[in-house]
Amino acid sequence: MKWLGPTWLAVDLSAIAANLSTIRSLTKAKVCPVLKADAYGHGIAVVSLFLEQQQVPYIAVSDIYEAAELRQAGVNIPVLVLTPILPEQASSAAAHDLTITVSDPKVITALAEQALTHRRTIKIHLKVNTGMNRVGIPPAHALEFARQIAKHKYLELEGVYTHFAEANSDLSFTKTQLNRLLAVKEELEHSGFTQLIWHAANSSALFTFPESHLDLVRVGTALFGQSLAKLPPGIALQNTWNLYTRIIQVHQVAKGEPVGYNQAYIAKRDSLIGVIPIGYSDGLGLAPENHSLRQYLRKTLIHLVHNPLQVSVDGISCPIVGKIAMGMCCIDLTDHPRAPDLYGAVVNIKARRTAVNRRIPKIYTINNKLVLIHWQERYWQPMSRDGLVYVKEISLRAAVEILKRRNLYGS
């Protein structure tokens, strides 16, 4: 057994399941969870295995490396790779039985060759650029691409989709994008492509634009309790993620004394300073973002000048003081009523989820019960003793069985 250590991420699988249920209640379309960036910092392996037990029909990931990680973790349901691949990656697409986004004819040729070599059908989703002008083919080329794909025995055009640029803020432009996609849909159906999956809606469009739901909605941030768009009345999303560490030292600093590198902070009073073993290499200092870049830069500048970053100890906010170092930082505990006794106390930290270091252990709970840990690219069974968590390594098969036995309504 190994001691888990002072810093950990707590992922609430029940909250993810509850958010999925809420999302399903808002649409007649099928729901495709998007698990980019290590499932938005929640741990792509465990979250995908859990969602497979929730009977989602599809999972989408950013790139072919994330998709391969899912297959290695034992995920069997279809996986859509959202970032178009290069021709030399076609062999991985075939080997891992992935659904590939296509926006270039060279990739079609490479996929056809690999599909023939593996004697395995490769499914393709054609991405149409309807106005974001990032990835995708022009609408006028969609039929040509569809016909080119249809020529190959082991290629199957399964879906066509687009991506909205401003579904959370500009409904007029979003409608324009949808109408461009629907025009492509009409053209392809008139030409015999009548059994395709059409999708456009992201998390924001799920809430703001029901007409865009079509056959499938792709949800990422909403699944994990966040939304850039205003939620409909009566709809709430649950928090799914918390970052914790423990105080490793408490000491006195006299008024006028510096704290941390470069004397960036000078104590304005006699203070009690706590030290926590987490720093910028762990993602600390990158706050959650739910606003535009301009707003973010403005708020960050004001924040740094007037209000230092805050952490929570016993539900009480305490400011970070001094520079955040690579693996440590200091917090001002002076105003906390239990300040002298906070050695070892748990600290709740706000951070941007996708920036948090993957080396930090992830603890998974269902119905407030600790069920599984993913750490050091391995799976661990949690055990509790003397108020501390210890872990025992288990196999992937054992981890999957734990997730099968314990679902939203399980014990």
C-alpha positions as CSV (number, residue, x, y, z in Angstrom):
1,M,0.0,0.0,0.0
2,K,1.1,3.5,-0.7
3,W,0.1,6.8,1.0
4,L,-1.8,8.9,-1.4
5,G,0.0,12.2,-0.5
6,P,-1.1,15.7,0.4
7,T,-2.6,16.8,-2.9
8,W,-5.4,15.3,-4.9
9,L,-8.3,15.9,-7.2
10,A,-11.8,14.8,-6.3
11,V,-14.1,13.8,-9.2
12,D,-17.7,13.2,-8.4
13,L,-19.0,10.6,-10.9
14,S,-22.5,10.9,-9.5
15,A,-22.5,14.6,-10.4
16,I,-21.4,13.8,-13.9
17,A,-24.2,11.2,-14.2
18,A,-26.7,13.8,-12.9
19,N,-25.5,16.4,-15.4
20,L,-25.8,13.8,-18.2
21,S,-29.4,13.1,-17.1
22,T,-30.1,16.8,-17.1
23,I,-28.7,17.2,-20.6
24,R,-30.7,14.2,-21.9
25,S,-33.9,15.8,-20.5
26,L,-33.3,18.9,-22.7
27,T,-33.1,17.2,-26.0
28,K,-34.5,14.4,-28.2
29,A,-31.1,14.0,-29.8
30,K,-28.5,11.5,-28.7
31,V,-25.8,12.8,-26.4
32,C,-22.1,12.6,-27.3
33,P,-19.8,13.5,-24.4
34,V,-16.7,15.4,-25.5
35,L,-13.7,14.4,-23.4
36,K,-11.0,16.7,-24.7
37,A,-7.9,17.6,-22.5
38,D,-8.0,14.6,-20.2
39,A,-11.8,15.0,-19.9
40,Y,-11.5,18.6,-18.9
41,G,-9.1,17.6,-16.2
42,H,-11.3,14.8,-14.8
43,G,-9.3,11.9,-16.1
44,I,-10.2,10.6,-19.5
45,A,-9.7,6.9,-18.8
46,V,-12.0,6.6,-15.8
47,V,-14.6,9.1,-17.0
48,S,-14.9,7.3,-20.4
49,L,-15.3,3.9,-18.7
50,F,-17.9,5.4,-16.4
51,L,-19.8,7.0,-19.3
52,E,-19.8,3.7,-21.2
53,Q,-21.7,2.3,-18.3
54,Q,-24.2,5.2,-18.6
55,Q,-24.9,3.9,-22.2
56,V,-23.8,6.9,-24.1
57,P,-23.7,6.1,-27.9
58,Y,-20.6,7.9,-28.7
59,I,-17.6,9.6,-27.1
60,A,-15.7,12.5,-28.8
61,V,-12.0,13.3,-28.2
62,S,-9.7,16.0,-29.5
63,D,-7.0,13.9,-31.2
64,I,-6.0,10.4,-32.2
65,Y,-3.7,10.0,-29.1
66,E,-6.6,10.6,-26.7
67,A,-8.7,8.1,-28.7
68,A,-5.9,5.5,-28.5
69,E,-5.8,6.1,-24.7
70,L,-9.5,5.3,-24.5
71,R,-9.0,2.0,-26.4
72,Q,-6.1,1.1,-24.2
73,A,-8.3,1.8,-21.2
74,G,-10.8,-0.7,-22.5
75,V,-13.5,1.6,-23.9
76,N,-15.4,-0.2,-26.6
77,I,-18.1,2.2,-27.8
78,P,-17.5,4.4,-30.9
79,V,-15.0,7.2,-30.5
80,L,-15.1,10.3,-32.7
81,V,-11.8,12.1,-33.3
82,L,-12.6,15.8,-33.7
83,T,-9.2,17.0,-35.0
84,P,-8.5,16.0,-38.6
85,I,-5.6,13.5,-38.8
86,L,-2.7,13.5,-41.1
87,P,-2.4,10.7,-43.7
88,E,0.4,9.0,-41.8
89,Q,-1.9,8.6,-38.8
90,A,-4.5,6.6,-40.8
91,S,-3.0,3.3,-39.6
92,S,-3.7,4.2,-36.0
93,A,-7.3,5.0,-37.0
94,A,-7.7,1.6,-38.4
95,A,-5.9,-0.3,-35.7
96,H,-8.0,1.3,-32.9
97,D,-11.3,1.3,-34.8
98,L,-11.9,5.0,-34.6
99,T,-14.3,7.3,-36.3
100,I,-12.3,10.0,-38.1
101,T,-13.1,13.6,-38.9
102,V,-12.2,14.4,-42.5
103,S,-11.6,17.7,-44.2
104,D,-8.9,16.8,-46.8
105,P,-9.0,14.4,-49.7
106,K,-5.5,13.1,-49.0
107,V,-6.8,11.6,-45.7
108,I,-9.6,9.8,-47.5
109,T,-7.0,8.1,-49.7
110,A,-4.9,7.1,-46.7
111,L,-7.8,5.9,-44.7
112,A,-9.0,3.8,-47.7
113,E,-5.6,2.1,-48.0
114,Q,-5.4,1.3,-44.3
115,A,-9.0,0.1,-44.2
116,L,-8.2,-2.3,-47.0
117,T,-5.0,-3.5,-45.3
118,H,-6.9,-4.2,-42.0
119,R,-10.0,-5.4,-43.8
120,R,-11.9,-3.2,-41.4
121,T,-14.5,-0.5,-42.2
122,I,-13.4,3.0,-41.0
123,K,-16.3,5.4,-40.3
124,I,-15.9,9.0,-41.3
125,H,-17.6,12.2,-40.2
126,L,-17.3,15.0,-42.7
127,K,-16.7,18.4,-41.1
128,V,-18.2,21.4,-42.9
129,N,-16.9,24.9,-42.4
130,T,-20.1,27.0,-42.0
131,G,-18.4,30.2,-40.7
132,M,-15.9,29.5,-37.9
133,N,-13.2,29.3,-40.6
134,R,-11.0,27.0,-38.7
135,V,-11.4,23.4,-39.8
136,G,-13.8,21.9,-42.3
137,I,-14.5,21.8,-46.0
138,P,-16.6,24.5,-47.9
139,P,-20.3,23.6,-48.1
140,A,-20.1,23.5,-51.8
141,H,-17.6,20.7,-51.7
142,A,-19.5,18.4,-49.4
143,L,-21.3,16.3,-52.0
144,E,-18.0,15.8,-53.9
145,F,-16.3,14.6,-50.7
146,A,-19.3,12.3,-49.9
147,R,-19.1,10.7,-53.3
148,Q,-15.3,10.2,-53.0
149,I,-15.7,8.4,-49.7
150,A,-18.5,6.2,-51.1
151,K,-16.3,4.9,-53.8
152,H,-14.2,3.0,-51.3
153,K,-15.4,-0.4,-50.1
154,Y,-14.1,-0.1,-46.5
155,L,-15.0,3.5,-45.9
156,E,-18.3,4.5,-44.5
157,L,-19.6,8.1,-44.4
158,E,-21.5,8.0,-41.1
159,G,-22.0,11.6,-40.3
160,V,-21.6,15.3,-41.2
161,Y,-21.2,18.1,-38.8
162,T,-20.1,21.6,-38.1
163,H,-18.9,23.7,-35.1
164,F,-20.5,26.9,-33.9
165,A,-18.4,29.9,-33.2
166,E,-20.7,31.9,-30.9
167,A,-23.6,29.8,-29.7
168,N,-23.4,31.3,-26.3
169,S,-23.6,35.0,-27.5
170,D,-24.6,35.5,-31.1
171,L,-27.7,33.5,-32.0
172,S,-28.1,35.3,-35.4
173,F,-24.7,34.1,-36.6
174,T,-25.3,30.6,-35.1
175,K,-28.6,30.4,-37.1
176,T,-26.6,31.3,-40.3
177,Q,-24.2,28.5,-39.6
178,L,-27.0,26.0,-39.0
179,N,-28.8,27.1,-42.2
180,R,-25.6,26.5,-44.2
181,L,-25.3,23.0,-42.7
182,L,-29.0,22.3,-43.4
183,A,-28.5,23.3,-47.0
184,V,-25.7,20.7,-47.3
185,K,-28.0,18.2,-45.6
186,E,-30.7,18.8,-48.2
187,E,-28.2,18.4,-51.1
188,L,-26.7,15.2,-49.8
189,E,-30.1,13.6,-49.0
190,H,-31.3,14.5,-52.5
191,S,-28.3,12.7,-53.8
192,G,-29.0,9.5,-51.9
193,F,-27.1,10.1,-48.6
194,T,-30.1,9.6,-46.4
195,Q,-28.9,7.7,-43.4
196,L,-26.3,10.0,-42.0
197,I,-25.8,11.4,-38.5
198,W,-26.0,15.2,-38.5
199,H,-24.7,17.2,-35.6
200,A,-23.9,20.8,-34.8
201,A,-24.8,21.7,-31.2
202,N,-22.2,22.1,-28.6
203,S,-22.8,22.7,-24.9
204,S,-23.9,26.3,-25.4
205,A,-26.3,25.5,-28.3
206,L,-27.8,22.7,-26.1
207,F,-29.3,25.5,-24.0
208,T,-29.7,28.4,-26.4
209,F,-30.7,26.8,-29.7
210,P,-32.8,23.7,-29.7
211,E,-33.3,23.7,-33.5
212,S,-29.6,22.9,-33.8
213,H,-29.8,19.6,-31.9
214,L,-30.4,17.5,-35.0
215,D,-29.4,13.8,-34.5
216,L,-26.6,14.3,-31.9
217,V,-25.4,17.0,-29.5
218,R,-21.8,17.2,-28.5
219,V,-21.4,18.3,-24.8
220,G,-18.2,19.0,-23.0
221,T,-18.3,21.8,-20.4
222,A,-22.0,21.2,-19.6
223,L,-21.3,17.6,-18.7
224,F,-18.8,18.8,-16.1
225,G,-21.1,21.4,-14.5
226,Q,-20.0,24.6,-16.4
227,S,-21.7,26.7,-19.1
228,L,-20.8,29.8,-21.0
229,A,-24.5,30.2,-21.9
230,K,-27.3,31.1,-19.5
231,L,-29.1,28.0,-18.3
232,P,-32.8,27.7,-18.9
233,P,-35.1,28.3,-15.9
234,G,-35.2,25.5,-13.5
235,I,-32.0,23.9,-14.9
236,A,-29.0,23.5,-12.7
237,L,-25.7,21.7,-13.2
238,Q,-23.7,20.0,-10.5
239,N,-20.0,20.7,-9.7
240,T,-18.0,17.6,-10.6
241,W,-14.4,18.6,-9.7
242,N,-12.4,19.9,-6.7
243,L,-8.7,20.3,-6.1
244,Y,-7.4,19.8,-2.6
245,T,-4.1,20.0,-0.8
246,R,-3.0,20.1,2.9
247,I,-1.0,22.7,4.8
248,I,2.5,21.5,5.5
249,Q,3.7,24.3,7.7
250,V,2.4,27.2,9.7
251,H,4.7,29.9,10.9
252,Q,4.8,33.5,12.1
253,V,6.1,36.4,9.9
254,A,6.6,39.8,11.5
255,K,5.3,43.0,10.0
256,G,7.6,44.3,7.3
257,E,9.2,40.9,6.6
258,P,9.0,39.5,3.0
259,V,7.4,36.2,2.0
260,G,8.6,34.1,-1.0
261,Y,10.7,34.9,-4.0
262,N,11.9,38.4,-4.9
263,Q,10.3,39.8,-1.8
264,A,7.1,40.2,-3.9
265,Y,5.0,40.3,-0.7
266,I,5.8,42.3,2.4
267,A,3.7,41.5,5.5
268,K,1.6,44.5,6.4
269,R,1.1,43.1,9.9
270,D,2.3,40.3,12.1
271,S,1.0,37.3,10.3
272,L,0.5,33.6,10.4
273,I,1.6,32.1,7.1
274,G,0.7,28.6,5.9
275,V,2.6,26.7,3.2
276,I,0.9,24.4,0.8
277,P,2.7,21.9,-1.5
278,I,1.3,23.0,-4.9
279,G,2.5,25.5,-7.4
280,Y,2.5,26.7,-10.9
281,S,3.7,23.4,-12.3
282,D,0.5,21.9,-11.0
283,G,-1.6,24.6,-12.7
284,L,-2.0,26.9,-9.7
285,G,-2.5,30.5,-10.7
286,L,-4.5,29.7,-13.8
287,A,-8.0,30.5,-12.6
288,P,-11.2,29.1,-14.1
289,E,-12.4,31.0,-17.2
290,N,-16.0,31.8,-18.1
291,H,-15.5,35.0,-20.0
292,S,-13.9,36.5,-23.1
293,L,-10.1,37.0,-23.5
294,R,-10.4,40.8,-23.0
295,Q,-12.5,40.3,-19.9
296,Y,-10.1,37.7,-18.6
297,L,-7.0,39.9,-19.1
298,R,-8.7,42.9,-17.6
299,K,-10.0,40.9,-14.5
300,T,-6.7,39.2,-14.1
301,L,-4.8,42.5,-14.1
302,I,-7.2,44.0,-11.6
303,H,-7.1,40.9,-9.5
304,L,-3.3,40.8,-9.3
305,V,-3.2,44.5,-8.3
306,H,-6.0,44.6,-5.8
307,N,-7.0,41.0,-4.8
308,P,-4.7,38.1,-4.6
309,L,-5.8,34.6,-5.5
310,Q,-7.9,33.0,-2.7
311,V,-8.0,29.4,-1.4
312,S,-10.5,28.0,1.0
313,V,-9.7,26.5,4.4
314,D,-12.8,25.3,6.4
315,G,-14.9,27.3,4.0
316,I,-13.0,30.5,4.9
317,S,-11.2,32.4,2.1
318,C,-7.5,32.9,2.6
319,P,-5.3,34.8,0.2
320,I,-2.2,33.5,-1.5
321,V,0.7,35.8,-0.7
322,G,4.0,36.1,-2.4
323,K,5.0,34.6,-5.7
324,I,3.6,31.1,-6.6
325,A,6.6,28.9,-6.9
326,M,6.9,25.7,-9.0
327,G,5.8,23.4,-6.3
328,M,4.8,25.5,-3.3
329,C,3.1,28.7,-2.3
330,C,2.1,30.6,0.9
331,I,-1.3,31.6,2.2
332,D,-2.2,34.2,4.8
333,L,-4.0,32.4,7.7
334,T,-4.0,35.4,10.1
335,D,-7.7,36.0,9.9
336,H,-8.7,32.4,10.2
337,P,-10.1,31.7,13.7
338,R,-8.1,28.4,14.0
339,A,-4.9,29.7,12.4
340,P,-2.4,28.3,14.9
341,D,-3.9,24.9,14.6
342,L,-4.2,24.5,10.8
343,Y,-1.1,22.3,10.3
344,G,-2.4,19.5,8.1
345,A,-5.7,21.2,7.4
346,V,-7.4,20.6,4.0
347,V,-7.3,23.5,1.5
348,N,-9.7,23.8,-1.4
349,I,-8.1,25.5,-4.5
350,K,-9.6,27.1,-7.6
351,A,-7.7,26.4,-10.7
352,R,-8.4,26.0,-14.4
353,R,-9.2,22.3,-14.7
354,T,-7.5,21.6,-18.0
355,A,-4.2,23.1,-16.7
356,V,-3.8,20.9,-13.6
357,N,-0.9,18.5,-13.7
358,R,-1.9,15.0,-14.6
359,R,0.5,13.6,-12.0
360,I,-1.9,14.7,-9.2
361,P,-3.9,11.6,-8.0
362,K,-7.6,11.6,-9.0
363,I,-10.0,10.3,-6.5
364,Y,-13.4,9.2,-7.8
365,T,-16.6,9.1,-5.8
366,I,-20.1,7.8,-6.4
367,N,-22.8,8.8,-4.0
368,N,-20.1,10.4,-1.8
369,K,-18.3,7.1,-1.5
370,L,-14.7,6.7,-2.5
371,V,-14.6,4.0,-5.2
372,L,-11.5,4.3,-7.4
373,I,-8.2,6.2,-7.8
374,H,-6.3,6.8,-11.0
375,W,-2.7,7.7,-10.3
376,Q,0.7,7.3,-12.0
377,E,-1.2,5.9,-15.1
378,R,-2.4,3.0,-12.9
379,Y,-5.6,2.1,-11.0
380,W,-5.8,1.9,-7.3
381,Q,-8.3,0.7,-4.8
382,P,-8.8,3.2,-1.9
383,M,-8.5,2.2,1.7
384,S,-9.0,4.4,4.7
385,R,-7.0,4.1,8.0
386,D,-6.7,6.6,10.8
387,G,-8.4,9.3,8.7
388,L,-5.9,9.0,5.9
389,V,-6.4,7.4,2.5
390,Y,-4.1,4.6,1.4
391,V,-4.1,2.8,-2.0
392,K,-3.6,-0.7,-3.3
393,E,-2.9,-1.2,-7.0
394,I,-5.5,-3.1,-9.0
395,S,-5.9,-4.3,-12.6
396,L,-7.8,-2.5,-15.3
397,R,-10.3,-5.3,-15.3
398,A,-10.9,-4.8,-11.5
399,A,-11.3,-1.1,-12.1
400,V,-13.9,-1.6,-14.8
401,E,-15.8,-4.1,-12.5
402,I,-15.9,-1.4,-9.8
403,L,-17.5,1.1,-12.2
404,K,-20.0,-1.6,-13.3
405,R,-21.0,-2.4,-9.8
406,R,-21.3,1.2,-8.6
407,N,-23.4,3.5,-10.7
408,L,-25.5,6.6,-9.8
409,Y,-27.9,4.5,-7.8
410,G,-25.4,1.9,-6.5
411,S,-24.1,1.5,-3.0
